[in-house]
Amino acid sequence: MASDIAIRRREPRLVGLDGGQATAAPAPAADAREDDRDTEELDRRPTTTLTRRLLAINLVPLALFLLGVLYLDNYREGLVDQKIDSLIEHGEVIAGALGETVVAVGLEDTTQPPITHIMASQARSLVRRLVTTSGTRLRLFQVSGELIADSRQLIGAGGLVQREALPPPGEEGSFERWLRRIDRVALGVTSLMHPYEAYRENPEQLAGDYPEIAHAMIGETGHALRDAGRDGLILTVAVPIRHYKQVQGALLLSSTLEDVEAELRGLRSDVLGLALMAFALTVLLSLYLAGTIARPVRNLARAADAVRHGHGRAGTIPDYRRRGDEIGELSRALIDMTHTLEQRMVAIEQFAADVAHEIKNPLSSLKSAIETIQRIEDPARRAQLFGIAGEDLRRIDRLITDISDASRLDAELSRTTAERVDIGLLLEALTKVIGATWDEDGPTLEIGPGLRGENLTGRFVIDGVEDRLVQVICNLLANARSFSPPDGVVTIDCRREGRWIEITIADQGPGIPAGKEEAIFDRFYSDRPAGEKFGTHSGLGLSISKQIVSSTGGSIRAHNLGDDPEHPAGACFTVRLPAAREP
């Protein structure tokens, strides 16, 4: 039962099946086809462009570098260590000066050791003068643990005065404030990775409030780093005060890390300036790189899509072959592919036209014979017409068989892998088999000097498909035999010319008509000897032979023998094949 099948352009399917029989589906409207095409084009758009990827690849390492520079933990630790060493050195100098304020009591009693202590008034005066030049807070503790002097506290006529350092006058710039925020963020990260003890200061300060002072009381130098909240980190260094190698008290020096942070901010500002320049240069270079990669690829994709829809040809593919890189290689491949497709389409169209023409002739003859049979009563004439119809049917069958072989040849050659073929041994075997099958009353088959001798192995080796090469040789030998006279000779020979191997097949027939040396390889070309029965050859043998030889990278040509163009001594076909490379 015949069934109508509706086939859409993009997706084949059966439409409207009802009770096992497909019903015809209405043709899609023009706007529906446009919607499908728009949807397909939308699906083909890239979600992530090469430009974005190139920018991400180039900017991520720069961003990681910037994060590392903004953090600067190791560099900060080095600056803090230098700060500690500086405070210890400064504190030892001041402790040496304060050691001169120690006095001894009870020297008149020789039975008891004298009592030594630090003179508080002199120590306060000395601390006040020293802190003016140092900018560091000094606190002096007696060996008993009580606070003697504090550089922030001054005793005047009105009593105790607390002194606090104020920031310098003037407003900070926006960039400076931004750097300070970065410092606070970096400090927060550092605090999370290395938590610090909170800094607390009691109203009545004692030596026991600071563990580093305990180290100073036993003659060792101690330091500590504490978190003071919004004031940042506070660095304290405790230095022992000695008098004749006896510890008389401890000097506590404390300082913020403002100078350290200022140096870090200066370093960050310099690096950020260079980073901004590197960022701008990276973006520009990434855009340039994307332009040299992404834009040509996009143009090639659009051109290939246009060819796919039938709106473009090989000339519409952008030519980037002068670039000499992968894009140029891709452009060359697309141009060559499109040229090949065009040639195949033209060949298919020509082949279809030739097939229609060749089949039309026997069909017309068959139709005429059948129509005439119906009107003729003479048995002899009817039998003659039936014979003509049979010959036409056999001719059509032969044409269809040869056309089927020729149409499958391209696909078979593209799927078949070439192997090493010793063409010398192959020709030797073929001449023995074919020479034995030729009729005694026909021409004889002889081998030339190149195939004579006992050692043919390895002399003529090529890369190809053995079965197809046998088909070429058989076609050429059959063609030479059909043109040779019954007492003639067909000669086959082989020789090597550099990196080429040439096979020659010569006959003693009438030769090739002048100007037809190339046309004889066209499909369905036929110029048979006089007296030969019409329709026994399809005219595809030489065309198939040329197609097989071309697939191996070789060539085939024909020429006449003899010096007289009007009366040639025969025809010669030369098959030129590339020799196999040495393994």
C-alpha positions in Angstrom: 0.0 0.0 0.0 1.5 3.3 -1.0 1.8 5.9 1.8 2.6 9.6 1.6 5.4 10.7 3.9 5.9 14.3 4.7 9.6 15.2 5.1 10.6 18.4 6.9 13.8 20.1 5.9 15.5 19.8 9.2 14.2 16.6 10.7 12.8 13.7 8.7 9.7 12.2 10.3 6.4 10.4 9.5 3.4 12.7 9.9 -0.2 11.9 10.4 -0.2 8.1 10.8 -3.7 6.9 11.0 -4.5 3.2 11.2 -1.1 2.1 10.0 -1.3 4.4 6.9 0.6 7.7 6.8 -1.4 10.7 5.6 0.2 13.6 3.8 1.2 16.5 6.1 0.6 20.0 5.0 3.7 21.8 3.8 5.1 24.2 6.5 4.3 27.8 6.0 7.1 30.3 5.1 7.0 32.0 8.5 7.2 28.7 10.3 10.4 27.8 8.3 11.8 31.2 9.1 11.1 30.6 12.8 12.8 27.3 12.6 15.8 28.9 11.0 15.9 31.7 13.5 15.7 29.1 16.4 18.5 27.1 14.8 20.7 30.2 14.4 20.0 31.1 18.0 21.1 27.7 19.1 24.3 28.0 17.2 25.4 31.2 18.9 28.3 30.7 21.3 27.4 31.2 25.0 31.0 32.0 25.9 33.1 33.9 23.4 36.8 33.5 22.9 37.3 37.2 23.8 35.9 36.6 27.3 37.9 33.5 27.8 41.1 35.2 26.7 40.4 38.1 29.0 39.7 35.8 31.9 42.9 33.7 31.3 45.1 36.8 31.1 43.5 38.7 34.0 43.2 36.0 36.5 47.0 35.6 37.1 47.2 39.4 37.3 44.4 39.5 39.9 46.1 36.7 42.0 49.3 38.7 41.8 47.5 41.8 43.1 45.9 40.0 45.9 49.3 38.7 47.0 50.8 42.2 46.8 48.0 43.7 48.8 48.4 41.0 51.4 52.2 41.2 51.8 52.3 39.2 55.0 55.9 38.1 54.7 57.1 41.6 54.0 55.1 42.9 56.9 56.7 40.4 59.2 60.1 41.5 58.1 59.3 45.1 58.8 57.9 44.2 62.2 61.1 42.3 63.0 63.1 45.3 62.0 60.8 47.5 64.2 61.4 45.1 67.2 65.2 45.2 66.7 65.1 49.0 66.5 63.0 49.3 69.7 65.3 46.9 71.6 68.4 48.9 70.5 66.7 52.2 71.5 65.4 50.8 74.7 68.9 49.5 75.7 70.3 52.9 75.2 67.6 54.5 77.4 67.9 51.7 80.0 71.6 52.5 80.3 70.8 56.1 80.9 68.1 55.3 83.5 70.6 53.0 85.2 72.5 56.1 86.2 69.5 57.3 88.3 69.8 54.4 90.7 70.8 55.4 94.2 72.0 53.4 97.2 70.6 53.8 100.7 72.2 52.5 104.0 75.9 52.8 103.0 76.8 53.9 106.6 75.7 50.5 108.0 78.5 48.2 106.9 76.8 45.2 108.5 73.9 45.3 106.0 74.0 45.4 102.2 72.9 48.8 100.8 69.4 49.2 99.4 69.3 50.4 95.7 66.3 52.0 93.9 65.6 54.3 91.0 65.2 58.0 91.7 61.6 58.6 90.5 61.9 62.3 89.9 65.1 62.1 88.0 63.8 59.1 86.0 60.6 61.0 85.1 62.6 64.0 83.9 64.9 61.8 81.8 61.9 59.9 80.3 60.2 63.2 79.4 63.3 64.5 77.6 64.0 61.2 75.8 60.5 60.6 74.5 60.4 64.0 72.9 63.0 62.8 70.4 62.0 59.2 70.1 58.2 59.4 69.4 57.8 56.2 71.4 55.8 55.7 74.6 58.1 54.8 77.5 56.9 53.3 80.8 59.3 52.7 83.7 58.5 50.1 86.3 60.2 49.6 89.6 61.6 46.2 90.4 58.7 45.9 92.9 56.3 46.1 90.0 54.9 49.6 90.4 54.8 52.2 87.7 57.3 55.0 88.2 57.1 57.0 84.9 54.9 57.2 81.8 55.9 59.4 78.9 52.2 60.2 78.3 51.7 61.5 81.8 53.2 64.8 82.9 53.1 66.2 86.5 52.7 69.9 86.6 51.3 72.5 88.9 47.8 71.4 88.2 48.5 67.7 88.9 48.7 64.8 86.5 48.2 65.5 82.8 47.6 62.9 80.1 49.3 63.5 76.8 47.9 62.0 73.5 49.5 62.3 70.1 47.2 63.7 67.4 47.2 63.0 63.7 48.9 65.5 61.4 46.7 68.4 60.2 45.0 68.3 56.8 42.6 65.9 55.1 43.7 62.6 53.6 43.2 62.1 49.9 40.7 59.6 48.7 43.5 57.3 47.4 45.1 57.5 50.9 41.9 56.6 52.6 41.4 53.7 50.1 44.9 52.4 51.0 44.1 52.6 54.7 40.9 50.6 54.1 43.1 48.0 52.3 45.4 48.0 55.4 42.5 47.3 57.7 41.3 44.5 55.4 44.8 43.0 55.3 45.1 43.4 59.0 41.8 41.6 59.4 43.0 38.7 57.3 46.3 38.6 59.2 44.4 38.5 62.5 42.3 35.6 61.3 45.4 33.7 60.2 47.5 34.8 63.2 45.2 35.8 66.1 46.7 38.4 68.5 46.0 39.0 72.1 43.9 42.0 72.8 45.7 45.1 74.2 44.3 46.3 77.5 45.5 49.1 79.7 44.4 49.2 83.4 44.0 52.5 85.2 46.5 51.4 87.8 49.3 49.8 85.7 51.5 47.2 87.2 54.4 45.2 85.9 52.3 42.0 86.2 49.9 43.3 83.5 52.5 42.7 80.8 54.2 39.2 80.6 57.2 40.6 78.7 58.1 42.7 81.8 58.5 39.5 83.7 61.3 38.5 81.3 62.9 41.9 81.7 62.9 41.5 85.5 65.1 38.4 85.2 67.5 40.1 82.9 66.0 39.1 79.5 64.5 41.2 76.7 60.9 40.5 75.8 58.4 41.7 73.3 54.7 41.3 72.4 52.4 42.3 69.6 48.8 43.0 70.6 45.6 44.0 68.8 44.3 47.4 69.9 41.1 47.4 67.7 40.7 50.5 65.6 44.2 51.7 66.6 45.7 48.7 64.9 48.5 46.6 66.4 50.6 47.7 69.4 54.2 46.6 69.7 55.7 46.5 73.2 59.3 45.8 74.1 60.6 45.3 77.6 64.3 46.0 78.4 65.9 45.4 81.9 67.5 48.4 83.7 70.7 47.3 85.4 73.0 48.9 88.0 76.2 47.0 88.4 74.6 43.9 86.8 71.7 44.0 89.1 68.2 44.5 87.7 66.7 47.6 89.2 63.5 47.8 87.1 62.1 47.4 83.6 61.6 49.8 80.7 58.5 49.2 78.5 58.6 50.8 75.1 55.4 50.7 73.1 54.7 51.9 69.6 52.0 51.5 66.9 52.9 50.1 63.5 51.9 53.2 61.7 55.3 53.6 60.1 55.2 50.0 59.0 51.8 50.4 57.5 52.9 53.7 55.9 55.8 51.9 54.2 53.4 49.1 53.1 51.0 51.7 51.7 53.8 53.3 49.8 54.8 49.9 48.3 51.2 49.1 47.5 50.6 52.4 45.8 53.7 51.9 43.6 52.7 48.3 42.8 49.1 49.3 42.2 50.2 52.0 39.7 52.3 49.4 37.8 49.4 46.9 38.1 46.9 49.4 36.6 49.3 49.9 33.7 49.7 46.1 33.3 46.0 45.7 33.6 45.3 48.2 30.8 48.1 46.6 28.6 46.7 43.1 29.3 43.2 44.2 28.3 44.5 45.8 25.1 46.7 42.8 24.2 43.8 40.4 25.0 41.5 42.3 22.8 44.1 42.3 20.0 44.7 38.6 20.5 40.9 38.0 20.4 40.7 40.1 17.3 43.3 38.0 15.6 41.7 34.7 16.7 38.1 35.1 17.5 37.1 37.4 14.7 38.6 35.3 11.9 37.1 32.2 13.4 33.7 33.9 13.6 34.0 35.0 9.9 35.0 31.5 8.9 32.1 30.0 10.8 29.6 32.4 9.2 31.0 31.7 5.7 30.8 28.0 6.3 27.2 28.4 7.5 26.4 30.3 4.4 27.8 27.5 2.3 25.8 25.0 4.3 22.6 26.9 3.5 23.6 27.2 -0.2 24.1 31.0 -0.1 27.9 30.9 -0.6 30.6 29.3 -2.7 34.4 28.7 -2.2 35.1 32.3 -3.1 33.0 33.6 -0.2 35.3 31.8 2.4 37.6 34.4 3.9 41.2 33.8 2.8 43.6 33.9 5.8 46.2 31.6 4.2 48.9 34.3 4.3 48.8 34.3 8.1 50.8 31.1 8.3 49.3 29.9 11.6 46.4 27.6 12.6 43.8 30.1 11.4 45.4 30.2 8.0 45.5 26.4 8.0 41.8 26.3 8.9 41.0 28.8 6.2 43.0 26.8 3.6 41.2 23.6 4.7 37.8 25.2 4.4 38.5 26.7 1.0 39.9 23.4 -0.3 36.9 21.5 1.1 34.5 23.9 -0.5 36.2 23.7 -3.8 36.1 19.9 -3.6 32.4 20.0 -2.7 31.7 22.3 -5.6 33.6 20.0 -8.0 31.8 17.0 -6.7 28.4 18.8 -7.1 29.3 19.8 -10.6 30.5 16.2 -11.4 27.3 14.8 -9.9 25.1 17.1 -12.0 27.1 16.3 -15.1 27.0 12.6 -14.3 23.2 12.7 -13.8 22.8 14.5 -17.1 25.0 12.0 -18.9 23.1 9.0 -17.3 19.8 10.5 -18.3 21.0 10.9 -21.9 22.6 7.5 -22.1 19.5 5.7 -20.7 17.1 7.7 -22.8 18.5 6.4 -26.1 17.9 2.7 -25.4 14.6 3.5 -23.8 13.5 5.4 -26.9 14.5 2.5 -29.1 12.7 0.1 -26.8 9.6 2.2 -26.8 9.6 2.5 -30.6 10.1 -1.3 -31.0 7.2 -2.1 -28.6 4.9 0.4 -30.3 5.8 -1.0 -33.7 5.2 -4.6 -32.6 1.6 -3.9 -31.8 0.9 -2.8 -35.4 2.9 -5.5 -37.4 1.4 -8.8 -38.2 4.4 -10.3 -40.0 6.0 -12.9 -37.6 9.5 -12.4 -39.0 9.3 -8.6 -38.5 7.9 -9.1 -35.0 10.7 -11.5 -34.1 13.2 -8.9 -35.4 11.6 -6.2 -33.3 11.6 -8.5 -30.2 15.3 -9.0 -30.8 15.9 -5.3 -30.9 13.9 -4.9 -27.7 16.0 -7.6 -26.0 19.2 -5.9 -27.1 18.0 -2.6 -25.7 17.0 -4.2 -22.4 20.5 -5.8 -22.1 22.1 -2.5 -23.0 20.0 -0.7 -20.2 21.0 -3.5 -17.7 24.7 -3.1 -18.7 24.4 0.7 -18.4 22.8 0.5 -14.9 25.4 -2.0 -13.7 28.3 0.2 -14.9 26.7 3.4 -13.6 26.2 1.7 -10.2 29.8 0.7 -10.1 31.0 4.2 -11.1 28.8 5.9 -8.5 30.0 3.6 -5.7 33.7 4.0 -6.7 34.3 7.4 -4.9 32.8 6.2 -1.6 34.8 2.9 -1.8 38.1 4.7 -2.6 37.6 7.1 0.3 37.0 4.3 2.8 39.7 1.9 1.6 43.2 2.1 3.1 46.1 2.0 0.7 48.6 -0.9 1.1 51.9 -1.7 -0.4 51.5 -3.4 -3.8 54.3 -5.0 -5.8 53.0 -4.0 -9.2 55.7 -5.9 -11.0 54.6 -9.3 -9.6 51.0 -8.2 -10.1 51.5 -7.5 -13.8 53.4 -10.8 -14.3 50.5 -12.8 -12.8 47.9 -10.9 -14.8 49.7 -11.4 -18.2 49.8 -15.1 -17.5 46.1 -15.4 -16.6 44.7 -13.0 -19.2 47.0 -14.3 -22.0 45.8 -17.8 -21.4 42.1 -16.8 -21.6 42.3 -14.8 -24.9 41.1 -16.6 -27.9 43.6 -18.2 -30.3 42.2 -16.2 -33.2 42.6 -12.9 -31.4 45.7 -10.7 -30.7 48.5 -12.0 -28.5 49.7 -10.5 -25.2 53.4 -9.9 -24.7 55.4 -8.4 -21.9 58.0 -5.7 -22.5 61.7 -5.7 -21.4 60.9 -4.1 -18.1 59.0 -7.1 -16.9 61.4 -9.7 -18.3 63.8 -11.4 -16.0 63.6 -13.5 -12.9 64.1 -10.9 -10.2 60.9 -8.7 -10.3 60.3 -8.7 -6.5 60.6 -5.2 -5.0 61.5 -3.4 -8.2 58.1 -1.8 -8.7 56.3 -1.1 -5.4 53.5 1.4 -5.0 50.9 2.3 -2.3 47.3 1.6 -3.5 44.4 -0.8 -3.5 45.3 -4.0 -5.3 41.8 -4.9 -6.5 41.2 -1.5 -8.1 44.6 -1.5 -9.8 43.8 -4.9 -11.2 40.5 -3.4 -12.5 42.5 -0.6 -14.2 44.9 -3.0 -15.9 42.1 -5.3 -17.0 40.1 -2.4 -18.5 43.1 -1.1 -20.5 44.0 -4.6 -21.7 40.4 -5.3 -22.8 40.3 -1.9 -24.6 43.6 -2.7 -26.4 42.4 -6.1 -27.4 39.1 -4.8 -28.8 40.9 -2.3 -31.1 43.8 -4.7 -32.2 43.5 -6.8 -35.3 43.2 -10.6 -34.9 46.9 -11.1 -35.7 48.0 -8.1 -33.7 50.1 -7.9 -30.5 49.3 -6.1 -27.3 52.4 -5.2 -25.3 52.5 -4.4 -21.6 55.6 -3.0 -19.9 56.7 -1.3 -16.7 59.6 0.9 -15.8 60.7 3.3 -13.1 61.3 7.0 -13.7 62.7 8.7 -10.5 60.0 8.5 -7.9 57.4 7.4 -10.5 56.4 4.0 -11.9 55.1 3.9 -15.4 52.9 1.1 -16.8 52.4 1.2 -20.6 49.9 -0.8 -22.6 50.3 -0.6 -26.4 48.1 -2.0 -29.2 48.3 -2.2 -33.0 44.9 -0.8 -33.7 43.7 2.2 -35.7 44.9 4.6 -32.9 43.0 7.5 -31.3 41.2 10.1 -33.4 43.1 13.4 -33.6 42.2 15.7 -30.7 40.4 13.0 -28.7 43.3 12.0 -26.4 41.6 13.6 -23.4 38.0 13.1 -24.4 38.3 9.3 -24.4 38.4 9.4 -20.6 35.1 11.2 -20.3 32.1 9.3 -19.1 30.0 7.5 -21.8 32.5 8.5 -24.5 32.6 5.7 -27.1 34.3 5.4 -30.4 34.3 1.7 -31.2 36.0 0.0 -34.2 34.0 -0.4 -37.4 31.9 -3.5 -37.5 31.6 -3.9 -33.8 28.1 -4.5 -32.5 26.5 -1.3 -31.2 25.8 -1.0 -27.5 28.3 -3.7 -26.2 30.2 -1.0 -24.3 28.9 1.6 -21.9 31.8 4.1 -22.3 32.7 4.1 -18.6 35.7 1.8 -18.5 38.4 4.4 -19.2 36.6 7.0 -17.0 36.6 4.6 -14.1 40.3 3.7 -14.7 41.2 7.4 -14.6 39.2 7.9 -11.4 41.1 5.0 -9.7 44.5 6.2 -10.9 43.8 9.8 -9.7 42.8 8.5 -6.2 46.4 7.1 -5.8 48.0 10.4 -6.8 48.9 9.3 -10.3 47.8 10.1 -13.8 46.8 8.3 -17.0 47.3 9.5 -20.6 47.0 8.2 -24.1 48.8 8.9 -27.4 49.3 7.3 -30.8 52.3 5.3 -31.9 54.3 5.9 -35.0 55.5 9.0 -36.9 52.6 9.4 -39.3 49.7 11.2 -37.6 47.3 10.2 -40.4 48.1 6.5 -40.1 49.2 5.7 -36.5 50.8 2.4 -35.8 48.5 1.9 -32.8 47.6 3.5 -29.4 49.5 3.5 -26.1 48.1 4.1 -22.7 50.6 5.2 -19.9 49.7 4.9 -16.2 51.9 6.9 -14.0 51.9 6.0 -10.3 54.0 7.3 -7.4 56.5 4.8 -6.1 56.2 3.7 -2.4 58.6 5.3 0.0 61.2 3.2 1.6 60.0 1.9 5.0 
